[in-house]
Amino acid sequence: MEAWVVWVVVAVALAVGEILTTSFFLFPFALGAAAAAIADLAGGGATPQAIAFVVVAALSLGIVRPIARRHVRMPPQLRTGTAALVGRTAIVTQTISNDAAEGAIRVDGEIWTARAFDDDEVIEAGRRVTVMDIKGATALVTE
């Protein structure tokens, strides 16, 4: 079997392994194996093939892998609008009673109409609560 065929088989095996692991560790070596296959097709012997493999794999590891890892470790999208309020702590400014349809909280300096997340819960003014959800212009909160 010719050397370029072996390099192509190695490159494909490493690429498949990368797809299965998604660690971006095997792919640079797959690129190196592909470069070695090209070196063999260009008429290079064993030494140029080995040099092509080592150089391309090292460059891929040194340049491309850090860029890929940076993209993998990007923080999740920032929540905006009312979704950003969910999970925040607020202060009850008016006693919250679902039965009386009254209640208000201050969260991030804004006053919001509030209802208790649990219908039977009554939360007195001055208490700290957590915003569980926003329905329209009303915050659903719990202690």
DSSP file (Angstrom, degrees, kcal/mol; ACC not computed):
  #  RESIDUE AA STRUCTURE BP1 BP2  ACC     N-H-->O    O-->H-N    N-H-->O    O-->H-N    TCO  KAPPA ALPHA  PHI   PSI    X-CA   Y-CA   Z-CA
    1    1 A M              0   0    0      0, 0.0     2,-0.1     0, 0.0     5,-0.0   0.000 360.0 360.0 360.0 140.2    0.0    0.0    0.0
    2    2 A E     >  -     0   0    0      1,-0.1     4,-1.5     4,-0.0     3,-0.5  -0.366 360.0-120.4 -74.7 153.8    1.3    3.4   -0.8
    3    3 A A  H  > S+     0   0    0      1,-0.2     4,-2.5     2,-0.2     5,-0.2   0.856 109.8  58.4 -64.1 -37.3    2.3    5.8    1.9
    4    4 A W  H  > S+     0   0    0      1,-0.2     4,-2.2     2,-0.2    -1,-0.2   0.856 104.0  53.1 -64.7 -31.9   -0.2    8.6    0.9
    5    5 A V  H  > S+     0   0    0     -3,-0.5     4,-2.4     2,-0.2    -1,-0.2   0.908 108.6  49.6 -66.9 -41.3   -3.1    6.1    1.3
    6    6 A V  H  X S+     0   0    0     -4,-1.5     4,-2.5     1,-0.2    -2,-0.2   0.928 111.1  49.5 -62.0 -44.7   -1.9    5.3    4.8
    7    7 A W  H  X S+     0   0    0     -4,-2.5     4,-2.7     1,-0.2    -2,-0.2   0.890 110.7  49.9 -62.5 -38.7   -1.7    9.0    5.7
    8    8 A V  H  X S+     0   0    0     -4,-2.2     4,-2.7     2,-0.2    -1,-0.2   0.913 110.7  49.4 -66.1 -41.6   -5.2    9.6    4.3
    9    9 A V  H  X S+     0   0    0     -4,-2.4     4,-2.5     2,-0.2    -2,-0.2   0.917 112.8  47.6 -62.4 -42.7   -6.6    6.7    6.4
   10   10 A V  H  X S+     0   0    0     -4,-2.5     4,-2.6     2,-0.2    -2,-0.2   0.919 111.9  50.5 -63.8 -43.2   -4.8    8.1    9.5
   11   11 A A  H  X S+     0   0    0     -4,-2.7     4,-2.4     1,-0.2    -2,-0.2   0.919 112.5  46.2 -61.4 -44.3   -6.2   11.6    8.7
   12   12 A V  H  X S+     0   0    0     -4,-2.7     4,-2.6     2,-0.2     5,-0.2   0.916 112.2  50.6 -66.0 -42.4   -9.8   10.2    8.3
   13   13 A A  H  X S+     0   0    0     -4,-2.5     4,-2.4     1,-0.2    -2,-0.2   0.919 112.8  46.3 -62.2 -42.7   -9.5    8.1   11.5
   14   14 A L  H  X S+     0   0    0     -4,-2.6     4,-2.2     2,-0.2    -1,-0.2   0.892 111.9  51.3 -67.1 -38.2   -8.3   11.1   13.5
   15   15 A A  H  X S+     0   0    0     -4,-2.4     4,-2.1     2,-0.2    -2,-0.2   0.908 111.1  47.7 -65.0 -41.3  -11.0   13.4   12.0
   16   16 A V  H  X S+     0   0    0     -4,-2.6     4,-1.9     2,-0.2    -2,-0.2   0.910 110.5  52.3 -64.7 -41.7  -13.7   10.8   13.0
   17   17 A G  H  X S+     0   0    0     -4,-2.4     4,-1.6    -5,-0.2    -2,-0.2   0.885 108.4  51.6 -60.7 -38.1  -12.1   10.6   16.4
   18   18 A E  H  X S+     0   0    0     -4,-2.2     4,-3.2     1,-0.2     6,-0.3   0.910 107.2  52.2 -64.3 -42.3  -12.3   14.4   16.7
   19   19 A I  H  < S+     0   0    0     -4,-2.1    -1,-0.2     1,-0.2    -2,-0.2   0.882 111.9  47.0 -61.3 -37.8  -16.0   14.4   15.7
   20   20 A L  H  < S+     0   0    0     -4,-1.9    -1,-0.2     1,-0.1    -2,-0.2   0.787 123.4  31.8 -76.3 -27.4  -16.7   11.8   18.4
   21   21 A T  H  < S-     0   0    0     -4,-1.6    -2,-0.2    -5,-0.2    -3,-0.2   0.735  79.9-158.2-102.7 -25.6  -14.8   13.6   21.2
   22   22 A T     <  +     0   0    0     -4,-3.2    -3,-0.1    -5,-0.2    -4,-0.1   0.798  54.5 122.3  49.3  36.6  -15.2   17.3   20.2
   23   23 A S  S    S-     0   0    0     -5,-0.3    -1,-0.1     0, 0.0    -4,-0.1   0.524  72.9-130.2 -99.0  -7.7  -12.1   18.2   22.2
   24   24 A F  S    S+     0   0    0     -6,-0.3    45,-0.1     1,-0.1    44,-0.1   0.882  80.5 106.9  53.9  43.9  -10.3   19.8   19.3
   25   25 A F  S    S+     0   0    0      2,-0.1     4,-0.5    -7,-0.1    -7,-0.1   0.693  74.8  42.9-111.6 -38.0   -7.2   17.8   20.1
   26   26 A L  S  > S+     0   0    0      1,-0.2     4,-1.7     2,-0.1     3,-0.4   0.772  98.3  73.3 -82.3 -26.6   -7.2   15.2   17.3
   27   27 A F  H  > S+     0   0    0      1,-0.2     4,-2.4     2,-0.2     5,-0.2   0.881  91.2  55.4 -61.1 -41.6   -8.0   17.5   14.4
   28   28 A P  H  > S+     0   0    0      0, 0.0     4,-2.0     0, 0.0    -1,-0.2   0.884 109.1  49.1 -58.5 -35.2   -4.6   19.2   14.3
   29   29 A F  H  > S+     0   0    0     -4,-0.5     4,-2.3    -3,-0.4    -2,-0.2   0.840 107.4  54.6 -71.9 -32.0   -3.0   15.7   13.9
   30   30 A A  H  X S+     0   0    0     -4,-1.7     4,-2.2     2,-0.2    -1,-0.2   0.902 108.2  49.5 -64.7 -40.4   -5.5   14.9   11.2
   31   31 A L  H  X S+     0   0    0     -4,-2.4     4,-2.3     2,-0.2    -2,-0.2   0.904 110.1  51.4 -63.6 -40.4   -4.4   18.0    9.3
   32   32 A G  H  X S+     0   0    0     -4,-2.0     4,-2.2     2,-0.2    -2,-0.2   0.903 109.2  49.5 -62.1 -41.8   -0.8   17.0    9.8
   33   33 A A  H  X S+     0   0    0     -4,-2.3     4,-2.1     2,-0.2    -1,-0.2   0.889 109.9  51.3 -65.4 -38.7   -1.5   13.5    8.4
   34   34 A A  H  X S+     0   0    0     -4,-2.2     4,-2.1     2,-0.2    -2,-0.2   0.899 109.5  50.4 -64.2 -39.5   -3.3   15.2    5.4
   35   35 A A  H  X S+     0   0    0     -4,-2.3     4,-2.4     1,-0.2    -2,-0.2   0.887 109.0  51.5 -64.7 -38.9   -0.2   17.3    4.8
   36   36 A A  H  X S+     0   0    0     -4,-2.2     4,-2.1     2,-0.2    -1,-0.2   0.885 107.9  52.2 -65.3 -38.0    2.0   14.3    5.0
   37   37 A A  H  X S+     0   0    0     -4,-2.1     4,-2.3     2,-0.2    -2,-0.2   0.906 110.3  48.4 -63.5 -40.8   -0.2   12.6    2.3
   38   38 A I  H  X S+     0   0    0     -4,-2.1     4,-1.8     1,-0.2    -2,-0.2   0.894 108.9  53.8 -65.4 -39.4    0.2   15.7    0.1
   39   39 A A  H  <>S+     0   0    0     -4,-2.4     5,-2.5     1,-0.2    -2,-0.2   0.893 109.7  47.7 -62.1 -39.2    4.0   15.6    0.7
   40   40 A D  H ><5S+     0   0    0     -4,-2.1     3,-1.5     1,-0.2    -2,-0.2   0.913 110.2  51.2 -67.7 -42.2    4.1   11.9   -0.5
   41   41 A L  H 3<5S+     0   0    0     -4,-2.3    -1,-0.2     1,-0.3    -2,-0.2   0.812 105.0  58.3 -64.3 -28.9    1.9   12.7   -3.5
   42   42 A A  T 3<5S-     0   0    0     -4,-1.8    -1,-0.3    -5,-0.2    -2,-0.2   0.497 127.9 -99.3 -79.3  -2.7    4.4   15.5   -4.4
   43   43 A G  T < 5S+     0   0    0     -3,-1.5    -3,-0.2     1,-0.3    -2,-0.1   0.533  72.9 147.0 100.7   7.8    7.2   13.0   -4.5
   44   44 A G      < -     0   0    0     -5,-2.5    -1,-0.3    -6,-0.2    -2,-0.0  -0.440  39.2-133.6 -76.5 151.1    8.7   13.5   -1.0
   45   45 A G     >  -     0   0    0     -2,-0.1     4,-1.6     1,-0.0     5,-0.1   0.057  44.4 -69.6 -84.8-159.6   10.2   10.6    0.8
   46   46 A A  H  > S+     0   0    0      1,-0.2     4,-2.4     2,-0.2     5,-0.2   0.866 129.0  54.9 -65.7 -37.6    9.7    9.6    4.4
   47   47 A T  H  > S+     0   0    0      2,-0.2     4,-2.6     1,-0.2     5,-0.2   0.949 108.9  45.2 -66.3 -49.0   11.6   12.6    5.8
   48   48 A P  H  > S+     0   0    0      0, 0.0     4,-2.6     0, 0.0    -1,-0.2   0.867 113.2  52.9 -61.8 -33.3    9.5   15.3    4.1
   49   49 A Q  H  X S+     0   0    0     -4,-1.6     4,-2.6     2,-0.2    -2,-0.2   0.945 110.8  45.4 -64.8 -46.7    6.4   13.5    5.0
   50   50 A A  H  X S+     0   0    0     -4,-2.4     4,-2.6     2,-0.2     5,-0.2   0.902 113.7  49.7 -63.8 -40.8    7.4   13.4    8.7
   51   51 A I  H  X S+     0   0    0     -4,-2.6     4,-2.9     2,-0.2     5,-0.3   0.929 111.1  49.1 -63.9 -44.2    8.4   17.1    8.6
   52   52 A A  H  X S+     0   0    0     -4,-2.6     4,-2.3    -5,-0.2     5,-0.3   0.920 112.5  48.9 -60.4 -44.0    5.1   18.0    7.0
   53   53 A F  H  X S+     0   0    0     -4,-2.6     4,-2.2    -5,-0.2     5,-0.2   0.951 115.5  42.3 -60.6 -50.4    3.2   16.0    9.6
   54   54 A V  H  X S+     0   0    0     -4,-2.6     4,-2.5     2,-0.2     5,-0.2   0.920 116.7  46.8 -65.8 -45.2    5.1   17.6   12.6
   55   55 A V  H  X S+     0   0    0     -4,-2.9     4,-2.7    -5,-0.2     5,-0.2   0.947 116.1  42.7 -65.2 -49.3    5.1   21.2   11.3
   56   56 A V  H  X S+     0   0    0     -4,-2.3     4,-2.5    -5,-0.3    -1,-0.2   0.906 116.1  48.3 -66.8 -41.0    1.4   21.3   10.3
   57   57 A A  H  X S+     0   0    0     -4,-2.2     4,-2.6    -5,-0.3    -1,-0.2   0.918 113.6  47.6 -63.9 -42.7    0.2   19.5   13.5
   58   58 A A  H  X S+     0   0    0     -4,-2.5     4,-2.7    -5,-0.2    -2,-0.2   0.920 113.3  47.5 -65.9 -43.1    2.3   21.8   15.7
   59   59 A L  H  X>S+     0   0    0     -4,-2.7     4,-2.5    -5,-0.2     5,-0.7   0.911 112.8  49.6 -63.8 -40.9    1.1   24.9   13.9
   60   60 A S  I  X>S+     0   0    0     -4,-2.5     5,-2.0    -5,-0.2     4,-0.7   0.926 114.2  44.7 -63.2 -44.1   -2.5   23.7   14.2
   61   61 A L  I  <5S+     0   0    0     -4,-2.6    -2,-0.2    -5,-0.2    -1,-0.2   0.903 118.5  43.5 -65.5 -39.8   -2.1   23.0   17.8
   62   62 A G  I  <5S+     0   0    0     -4,-2.7    -2,-0.2    -5,-0.2    -1,-0.2   0.793 129.6  19.6 -79.1 -28.5   -0.3   26.3   18.5
   63   63 A I  I  X5S+     0   0    0     -4,-2.5     4,-0.9    -5,-0.2    -3,-0.2   0.843 128.1  35.8-108.1 -53.0   -2.5   28.6   16.5
   64   64 A V  I  X<S+     0   0    0     -4,-0.7     4,-2.5    -5,-0.7     5,-0.2   0.885 109.6  59.1 -77.4 -39.5   -5.9   27.1   15.7
   65   65 A R  H  ><S+     0   0    0     -5,-2.0     4,-2.8     1,-0.2     5,-0.2   0.908 103.9  50.2 -62.0 -44.4   -6.6   25.2   19.0
   66   66 A P  H  > S+     0   0    0      0, 0.0     4,-2.0     0, 0.0    -1,-0.2   0.896 111.9  49.5 -60.9 -36.6   -6.3   28.3   21.3
   67   67 A I  H  X S+     0   0    0     -4,-0.9     4,-1.6     2,-0.2    -2,-0.2   0.929 112.4  47.0 -65.4 -44.5   -8.8   30.1   19.0
   68   68 A A  H  X S+     0   0    0     -4,-2.5     4,-1.8     1,-0.2    -1,-0.2   0.904 111.2  51.1 -64.3 -41.1  -11.2   27.2   19.1
   69   69 A R  H  X S+     0   0    0     -4,-2.8     4,-2.0     1,-0.2    -1,-0.2   0.872 106.0  56.0 -65.3 -36.0  -10.9   26.8   22.9
   70   70 A R  H  < S+     0   0    0     -4,-2.0    -1,-0.2    -5,-0.2    -2,-0.2   0.896 108.6  47.6 -61.1 -39.7  -11.7   30.5   23.3
   71   71 A H  H >< S+     0   0    0     -4,-1.6     3,-0.9     1,-0.2    -1,-0.2   0.844 109.7  52.4 -71.3 -33.0  -14.9   30.1   21.3
   72   72 A V  H 3< S+     0   0    0     -4,-1.8    -1,-0.2     1,-0.2    -2,-0.2   0.872 110.1  49.2 -68.4 -36.2  -15.9   27.0   23.3
   73   73 A R  T 3< S+     0   0    0     -4,-2.0    -1,-0.2    -5,-0.1    -2,-0.2   0.212  78.8 132.9 -91.6  16.0  -15.4   28.9   26.6
   74   74 A M    <   -     0   0    0     -3,-0.9     3,-0.1     1,-0.1    -3,-0.1  -0.399  64.2-106.5 -64.5 142.6  -17.5   31.9   25.7
   75   75 A P        -     0   0    0      0, 0.0     3,-0.1     0, 0.0    -1,-0.1  -0.292  42.7 -91.1 -67.0 156.8  -19.9   32.9   28.4
   76   76 A P        -     0   0    0      0, 0.0     3,-0.1     0, 0.0    -3,-0.0  -0.227  58.8 -76.1 -63.2 159.4  -23.6   32.3   27.8
   77   77 A Q        -     0   0    0      1,-0.1     2,-0.2    -3,-0.1    -3,-0.0  -0.267  53.7-109.6 -56.7 138.7  -25.6   35.0   26.1
   78   78 A L        -     0   0    0     -3,-0.1     2,-0.3     1,-0.1    -1,-0.1  -0.506  29.3-124.1 -72.3 136.8  -26.5   37.8   28.5
   79   79 A R        -     0   0    0     -2,-0.2     2,-0.3     4,-0.1    -1,-0.1  -0.636  34.3-176.5 -81.0 139.6  -30.1   37.9   29.5
   80   80 A T    >   +     0   0    0     -2,-0.3     3,-1.0     4,-0.0     4,-0.3  -0.812  41.4  14.8-129.4 170.4  -31.8   41.2   28.8
   81   81 A G  G >  S-     0   0    0     -2,-0.3     3,-1.1     1,-0.2     4,-0.4  -0.298 125.6 -19.9  65.8-146.8  -35.2   42.8   29.4
   82   82 A T  G >> S+     0   0    0      1,-0.3     3,-1.3     2,-0.2     4,-0.7   0.781 132.1  67.9 -68.0 -25.8  -37.5   41.1   31.8
   83   83 A A  G X4 S+     0   0    0     -3,-1.0     3,-0.6     1,-0.3    -1,-0.3   0.803  91.7  62.8 -63.2 -27.2  -35.6   37.8   31.5
   84   84 A A  G <4 S+     0   0    0     -3,-1.1    -1,-0.3    -4,-0.3    -2,-0.2   0.705  96.3  59.2 -70.3 -18.8  -32.7   39.5   33.3
   85   85 A L  G X4 S+     0   0    0     -3,-1.3     3,-2.3    -4,-0.4    46,-0.3   0.750  78.3 104.6 -81.4 -24.3  -34.9   40.1   36.4
   86   86 A V  T << S+     0   0    0     -4,-0.7    46,-0.2    -3,-0.6     3,-0.1  -0.387  88.6  18.4 -62.7 127.8  -35.5   36.4   36.9
   87   87 A G  T 3  S+     0   0    0     44,-3.2    -1,-0.3     1,-0.3    45,-0.1   0.275  96.7 128.0  94.4  -9.4  -33.4   35.1   39.8
   88   88 A R    <   -     0   0    0     -3,-2.3    43,-2.7    43,-0.1     2,-0.4  -0.394  60.7-117.6 -78.0 156.9  -32.8   38.6   41.2
   89   89 A T  E     -A  130   0A   0     41,-0.2    19,-0.3    -3,-0.1     2,-0.3  -0.771  36.4-179.6 -93.2 140.4  -33.4   39.6   44.8
   90   90 A A  E     -A  129   0A   0     39,-2.8    39,-2.6    -2,-0.4     2,-0.4  -0.881  25.6-122.2-134.9 165.2  -36.0   42.3   45.5
   91   91 A I  E     -AB 128 106A   0     15,-2.0    15,-2.7    -2,-0.3     2,-0.5  -0.935  27.2-123.4-110.8 132.3  -37.5   44.1   48.5
   92   92 A V  E     + B   0 105A   0     35,-2.5    34,-3.3    -2,-0.4    13,-0.3  -0.633  29.6 176.5 -75.3 122.4  -41.3   44.0   49.1
   93   93 A T  E    S+     0   0A   0     11,-2.0     2,-0.4    -2,-0.5    12,-0.2   0.672  72.6  28.7 -99.7 -22.1  -42.6   47.6   49.2
   94   94 A Q  E    S- B   0 104A   0     10,-1.7    10,-1.6    30,-0.1    -1,-0.3  -0.995 101.8 -93.1-138.7 132.6  -46.3   46.7   49.5
   95   95 A T  E     -     0   0A   0     -2,-0.4     2,-0.6     8,-0.2    29,-0.2  -0.130  41.1-132.2 -48.2 131.8  -47.5   43.6   51.2
   96   96 A I  E     +C  123   0A   0     27,-2.8    27,-2.0     7,-0.2     2,-0.4  -0.805  37.4 158.8 -95.5 120.3  -48.1   40.9   48.6
   97   97 A S  E  >> -CB 122 102A   0      5,-2.5     5,-2.0    -2,-0.6     4,-0.6  -0.929  26.5-164.1-141.4 113.7  -51.4   39.1   48.8
   98   98 A N  T >45S+     0   0    0     23,-0.6     3,-0.6    -2,-0.4    -1,-0.1   0.866  92.4  56.9 -65.9 -35.6  -52.8   37.3   45.8
   99   99 A D  T 345S+     0   0    0     20,-0.3    -1,-0.2     1,-0.2    21,-0.0   0.882 113.0  39.8 -63.5 -38.0  -56.3   37.1   47.3
  100  100 A A  T 345S-     0   0    0      2,-0.2    -1,-0.2    -3,-0.1    -2,-0.2   0.465 107.3-128.9 -89.0  -2.0  -56.4   40.9   47.7
  101  101 A A  T <<5 +     0   0    0     -3,-0.6     2,-0.3    -4,-0.6    -3,-0.2   0.913  67.4 119.0  53.8  47.8  -54.7   41.4   44.3
  102  102 A E  E   < +B   97   0A   0     -5,-2.0    -5,-2.5    11,-0.0    -1,-0.2  -0.958  22.0 107.5-138.9 158.9  -52.1   43.7   45.8
  103  103 A G  E     -     0   0A   0     -2,-0.3    11,-1.9    -7,-0.3     2,-0.3  -0.474  27.5-164.8 144.9 146.5  -48.3   43.9   46.1
  104  104 A A  E     -BD  94 113A   0    -10,-1.6   -11,-2.0     9,-0.3   -10,-1.7  -0.992   2.8-165.4-151.6 152.5  -45.3   45.6   44.9
  105  105 A I  E     -BD  92 112A   0      7,-2.5     7,-2.8    -2,-0.3     2,-0.5  -0.913  18.4-132.9-132.6 161.1  -41.5   45.1   44.9
  106  106 A R  E     +BD  91 111A   0    -15,-2.7   -15,-2.0    -2,-0.3     2,-0.4  -0.981  30.3 169.6-115.5 120.9  -38.4   47.2   44.2
  107  107 A V  E >  S- D   0 110A   0      3,-2.5     3,-1.8    -2,-0.5   -17,-0.1  -0.995  70.6  -9.9-133.3 126.3  -35.9   45.4   42.0
  108  108 A D  T 3  S-     0   0    0     -2,-0.4    -1,-0.1   -19,-0.3     3,-0.1   0.844 129.5 -55.9  54.2  37.1  -32.9   47.3   40.5
  109  109 A G  T 3  S+     0   0    0      1,-0.2     2,-0.4     0, 0.0    -1,-0.3   0.478 116.0 110.9  79.8   1.9  -34.4   50.6   41.6
  110  110 A E  E <   -D  107   0A   0     -3,-1.8    -3,-2.5     2,-0.0     2,-0.5  -0.866  65.1-130.0-111.2 144.2  -37.7   50.0   39.8
  111  111 A I  E     -D  106   0A   0     -2,-0.4     2,-0.4    -5,-0.2    -5,-0.2  -0.808  29.5-175.5 -92.8 128.9  -41.1   49.3   41.3
  112  112 A W  E     -D  105   0A   0     -7,-2.8    -7,-2.5    -2,-0.5     2,-0.2  -0.952  31.4-113.2-123.8 142.8  -42.9   46.3   39.9
  113  113 A T  E     -De 104 138A   0     24,-0.8    26,-3.1    -2,-0.4     2,-0.4  -0.541  46.3-162.9 -64.6 139.1  -46.4   45.0   40.6
  114  114 A A  E     - e   0 139A   0    -11,-1.9     2,-0.3    24,-0.2   -17,-0.2  -0.960  22.1-174.5-135.5 149.2  -45.9   41.6   42.3
  115  115 A R  E     - e   0 140A   0     24,-2.6    26,-2.4    -2,-0.4     2,-0.2  -0.961  37.8-100.2-133.3 152.8  -47.8   38.5   43.1
  116  116 A A  E     - e   0 141A   0     -2,-0.3    26,-0.2     5,-0.2    24,-0.0  -0.506  21.2-136.6 -72.8 140.5  -46.7   35.5   45.2
  117  117 A F  S    S+     0   0    0     24,-3.4     2,-0.5    -2,-0.2    25,-0.1   0.894  99.3  54.2 -63.6 -40.8  -45.5   32.5   43.2
  118  118 A D  S >  S-     0   0    0     23,-0.4     3,-1.6     1,-0.1   -20,-0.2  -0.867  87.6-139.7 -94.3 125.8  -47.5   30.3   45.6
  119  119 A D  T 3  S+     0   0    0     -2,-0.5   -21,-0.3     1,-0.3   -20,-0.3   0.800  98.4  50.7 -57.7 -33.5  -51.1   31.5   45.7
  120  120 A D  T 3  S+     0   0    0    -22,-0.1    -1,-0.3   -23,-0.1     2,-0.3   0.582  87.7 105.3 -83.0  -8.9  -51.6   31.0   49.5
  121  121 A E    <   -     0   0    0     -3,-1.6   -23,-0.6   -24,-0.0     2,-0.5  -0.533  49.9-166.2 -80.3 134.2  -48.4   32.9   50.4
  122  122 A V  E     -C   97   0A   0     -2,-0.3     2,-0.5   -25,-0.1   -25,-0.2  -0.987   7.1-162.7-116.9 126.7  -48.6   36.4   51.9
  123  123 A I  E     -C   96   0A   0    -27,-2.0   -27,-2.8    -2,-0.5     3,-0.1  -0.943  12.5-135.9-117.3 122.6  -45.4   38.3   52.0
  124  124 A E    >   -     0   0    0     -2,-0.5     3,-1.4   -29,-0.2   -32,-0.2  -0.337  31.4 -90.6 -76.5 155.0  -45.1   41.4   54.3
  125  125 A A  T 3  S+     0   0    0      1,-0.2   -32,-0.2   -32,-0.1    -1,-0.1  -0.307 110.4  34.1 -61.1 145.2  -43.5   44.7   53.3
  126  126 A G  T 3  S+     0   0    0    -34,-3.3    -1,-0.2     1,-0.3     2,-0.1   0.240  88.3 124.5  92.7 -12.4  -39.7   44.9   53.9
  127  127 A R    <   -     0   0    0     -3,-1.4   -35,-2.5   -35,-0.1     2,-0.4  -0.459  62.6-119.4 -80.0 152.1  -39.0   41.2   53.2
  128  128 A R  E     +A   91   0A   0    -37,-0.2     2,-0.3    -2,-0.1   -37,-0.2  -0.765  37.6 178.2 -89.2 136.7  -36.5   40.1   50.7
  129  129 A V  E     -A   90   0A   0    -39,-2.6   -39,-2.8    -2,-0.4     2,-0.4  -0.881  26.1-124.4-133.3 164.7  -37.9   37.9   47.9
  130  130 A T  E     -AF  89 142A   0     12,-3.2    12,-1.8    -2,-0.3     2,-0.6  -0.944  25.1-124.2-112.4 133.2  -36.6   36.2   44.8
  131  131 A V  E     + F   0 141A   0    -43,-2.7   -44,-3.2    -2,-0.4    10,-0.2  -0.655  30.7 175.9 -76.5 119.7  -38.1   37.0   41.4
  132  132 A M  E     -     0   0A   0      8,-3.1     2,-0.3    -2,-0.6     9,-0.2   0.779  61.6 -14.9 -94.3 -32.6  -39.2   33.6   39.9
  133  133 A D  E     - F   0 140A   0      7,-1.5     7,-3.0   -48,-0.1     2,-0.5  -0.979  54.4-128.3-164.4 161.4  -40.9   34.8   36.7
  134  134 A I  E     - F   0 139A   0     -2,-0.3     2,-0.6     5,-0.2     5,-0.2  -0.992  18.5-174.0-121.8 123.4  -42.3   37.8   35.0
  135  135 A K  E >   - F   0 138A   0      3,-3.0     3,-1.9    -2,-0.5     2,-0.5  -0.936  66.3 -53.1-117.6 105.5  -45.8   37.7   33.6
  136  136 A G  T 3  S-     0   0    0     -2,-0.6     0, 0.0     1,-0.3     0, 0.0  -0.531 121.9 -21.9  66.2-117.9  -46.6   40.8   31.6
  137  137 A A  T 3  S+     0   0    0     -2,-0.5   -24,-0.8    -3,-0.1     2,-0.4   0.079 121.0  94.5-109.5  21.7  -45.8   43.7   34.0
  138  138 A T  E <   -eF 113 135A   0     -3,-1.9    -3,-3.0   -26,-0.1     2,-0.5  -0.951  64.3-143.5-119.7 132.3  -46.1   41.5   37.1
  139  139 A A  E     -eF 114 134A   0    -26,-3.1   -24,-2.6    -2,-0.4     2,-0.6  -0.792   8.4-146.2 -93.0 131.7  -43.3   39.8   38.9
  140  140 A L  E     +eF 115 133A   0     -7,-3.0    -8,-3.1    -2,-0.5    -7,-1.5  -0.885  31.6 178.5 -95.8 122.5  -44.0   36.4   40.5
  141  141 A V  E     -eF 116 131A   0    -26,-2.4   -24,-3.4    -2,-0.6   -23,-0.4  -0.807  20.6-169.2-128.2 162.7  -41.9   36.2   43.7
  142  142 A T  E       F   0 130A   0    -12,-1.8   -12,-3.2    -2,-0.3   -26,-0.0  -0.982 360.0 360.0-146.1 155.4  -41.1   33.9   46.6
  143  143 A E              0   0    0     -2,-0.3   -15,-0.1   -14,-0.2   -27,-0.0   0.469 360.0 360.0 -79.2 360.0  -39.3   34.2   49.9
